[in-house]
């Protein structure tokens, strides 16, 4: 431990964004935790065994809806999270620590939330890199809908109203840049042609300096997209089984998800409305592209 209290270690902080393969990244680091530590990369457990949800909840304000996820038995953990995390980091010989949680993208918005997070992390790590993957807004909206159906919802496909922060990558980038410095925030495009081997796990590992994955176990990829018929069947199933016990609902949903996995025509069916939605972010997308030195933010943008 260094005199100033810092570990001398480097932190790679993966913040999502949501719907860009975060679960696959988190599963890779969980199932390979011992091997990764030997390779010099440590994935903490005190923040969550797979998804580091406690990090976002810790930084959130009292009025943030994330607070609803604090279980009574875990209140002591949140109170002592700074010391518990420091102790865990001190125990590893790995020089690089990786943390991952997509709520950091969507749920932290207030300046003091970013300040609280920075205060915690900068007290432990010598250097901090923030990494975020972004995906074209209409693709995200369609993916979110499939996820909603899988979780038990039954509403028709909604065109996002207004201009939510959730999709405003320029504002998200600016918030993280203000807190951690623009030079320390890295944006990656979640498009098959932009990803190493067309895969987000391979891409993220290459980004952090872990290129040879031959000795590691790759996670099973989860396809949350459903065919058009599948969306209709699952929506009706959800409507008709509101009172079904959650464990049974999940079992049935797993069967339906496997049976109806595939692509759908949501983008085509709602092409004009979604184009109007994406247009709301055209200026912000270009501003971010300029900051990143790109001609345009997404490869399939016109």
N, C-alpha and C positions, 0 to 999 in steps of 0.2 A: 504494500500500500504506500502510495506516495505521501509526502508531507502535507500537501494541500488537501488530502482526503480523497483524491481521485484515484482510480484504479490504474490509470495509464492505458486503459483499453479503448478500443474503437467500437462505437455503436452503429449498426446498420438498422435503421428504423423504417420498417415497411408499413405504410398507412393505407394500403388498398391501391386504388379506390375500389369501392364495392362493385361487384359484377365483373371483376377482371381476374378471376382465378385465385383470389386470396386463400380460399380453403385448400386448394391444391398445394400452394406454397407452405401453408401451415402444417398440413399433413406430412409433407416431405420432411420438414424439420422435426416434427414429433417422432416419426417412426425411425428416423436416422440419428436421433439425438446423441447416443454414445459415439458413433462413428464420426459424426460432425465435430464433436468436441476434440477427438483425437486429431482431426484435420485442422484444428485451430478456430472452429466456429462454435460458439456456445449459444444454446437456445434455452432461456430461463424457464423455470417451472412455477415460480411463485406468482407470476402474472397470469397463469393459465397453462394447462398441460399442452394445449394445441393452439388455441386462439388467445392472444394476450388481452382479453377483454378488461381485465382489472386495471390496465394502464389508462384506458380511456375513461373508465368510471372514476378512477382516482383523480384525474385532472378535471373532471366535469364539475360544474357549479351545482349548488343545492337544488336549483329549479330545473336542472337538465333531466330529461326523461330517463337518461341512463341510470339515474339513482334508484329506479325501481328494481334494478337487477341486483342490488346489494342484498344478500341473504343475511339474516340475523347472525348466523354462525360465522359469517365472514367479516363482520364489522371491525373486529380487532385487527384483521389482516390489513384492511384499508387504512386504519389509524396508524399502523406501524409499517406500511408498505415501503417507505423510504429506507428504513433500517433493514428490513427483511431482504429487499432487493440488493442493497449494498453487500450484505453478508453472503448472499448467493453468488454474486459476481466475484467477490474476493476468493471464493473457494475454487474457482476454475482456473486452469492454467492457460486456457484459450485466450488469444489476444483480441479476438473479434467476437462481439456479442450481437445476435440478431433478435429483434423483436418484431412482431407482426400483429396488427389488428386493424381491420377496415373501418371500425367505428371512428377511428382517429380522423378519417376523411370526412365522414358525414355528420358526426355528432358534436365535435368540438368546433365552436365558432366564435365564442367570446374571447377577447384579448387576454383576460386574466386566466382563462383556461389554458391557453398556450403558454402563458408565463409560468403557471404552476407546473406544467409538464416540463418545460425547459429547466426550471429550478431543480427539479428532481434529477433529471438526466445529466445535466451539466455538472452536478455535484459528484457524479460517479465516473463519467467518461471523459477522456482526454479530447476525443473528437466525436462528432455526431454527423451522420449522413441520413437524410430523409429521402426515401424512394417511394414514388407513386406511379401507378399504371393508370392510364386514362383510356376511355373508349368513347366512340362517338355517341352523342346524347340519345339519339333515337334507338340505337342498339341497346343501350342501357335500359331505356324505358320498357322495351319489349322483354328483355331478360328479367327485369323486376316483376313483370306481370306473371311470367311462368313461375317464379319463386313464390309469389303471392298465392297462386293456385295450389302449389305444392304444400304450402303452410295451412291450407284450409279455407282460403277466401273463395268467394263466388261472384264477385262483381264483374261487369263487362270491362273490356280493355279501356282504360282511361288515358286520354291525352293529358300529360302533366299540365297543371294550371299555373299561369304566371311564369316566373323565372326563378325557380328554386336554387338555393345555394348548392344543393346536392350535385347539380350538373354543371356548376360554374367553375370549371377547372382553373381559370385565371384568378378568380378570387381565392380559391383554395391554395393555389401556388403562392399568392401574395401573402396570405396569412402565415403559412409555414416559413416563407422567406423572411418575413419580419421577425419571427421568433428565432429562427436558427441560421439566418443568413442565406441570401440567394445562391451563393456558391455551394451551399451544402444541401440544396434541394434538387433532386434529380427526377425528371419526368420521363416515363417510358410509354410508348404507344402500344396499346393492346389490340394489335391487328396481326393476323397470322404471318403476313409477310415481313413484319417488323420484329418478330420474336425469334430467338435462337431455336432452330429446329421447329419453328411454329408452335412452341410450347412455353408457357409462362414460367414453369419451374426451371427448365434449362436456361431460360433467359435471365431470370433473377439470380441464379447461381453464377452464371457467367459475369453478371454485373458486379457481384460482390467478390469475385476472384476465385470461385470454385468451379472449375471448368470440367474436370474429369469426374463424371458421375457414375462410372462403370462399377464402382464398389458399393453404391448406394441403392436402396430400394425405392423405386418410383411409386408414388401413390396412384391408386385407381382413380381415373378421371371421372368426375361426376357431371353428367349431362342433364341440366335442369330444364332444357328446352323440350317442349312437347309439340307433336303434330297438331294440325287444326282439329282433327277428330279427337285427339287426346285432350286438348283444351276444353272442348265441349263436354266430353265425358267426365272429366275431372271437376269441372265447374258444377255440373249437375250432381255429381257424387257429393261434393262439399255442401250444396244446398240441402240435400236430402239426409245428411248425416251430421247435423250440427251437434247433437248430443252424444255422439259416439266417443267412448273412452279414448284418450289420446294415444295410448299404446296400440290399440287396435287400428285407429285411424292411420297411424304411421306405417303399420304393416301393410294395410290395404293400399296406401299411397305409394309404397315402395313397389308393389305389384303393378299398379297403374303406370308409374313412372317408367318402369322397365318396358312395359307393353307399348307405351305410346311415345317413347323417346324419339326425337328427331326434330327436323326444322318445321317451321310454320310460316304462314303468309301474313303475319301481323304487319310487317314493314310495308308490304305491297297493299294490303287492305286499307291501311291508314296513311298511305304515302303522303297525301297532300297535307293532312293535319300534322303529321310528324315533321314534314319539311318546314312548316310554319313554326313549330316548336324549336327545331334546331336553329332556325334563322335568328331566334332571339339571342342565341349565343354566338352568332357569327363574329361580331366585333371582339368579344372577349376571347374567342378561339384564336383570332388573328393576333391579338395582343400577346397571348401566351406563345404563339408560334414565333413571333418576333423576338421575344425574350429567350427562346430556345434556339434561335438561329435557324428556324425552319421556314420554308416558303409558305407552307400551310400546315395546320396542326395534324390533320388526318389524311392518310394517303388517298382515301376514296372521296375526299371532299372535292367539290367542283370549284 
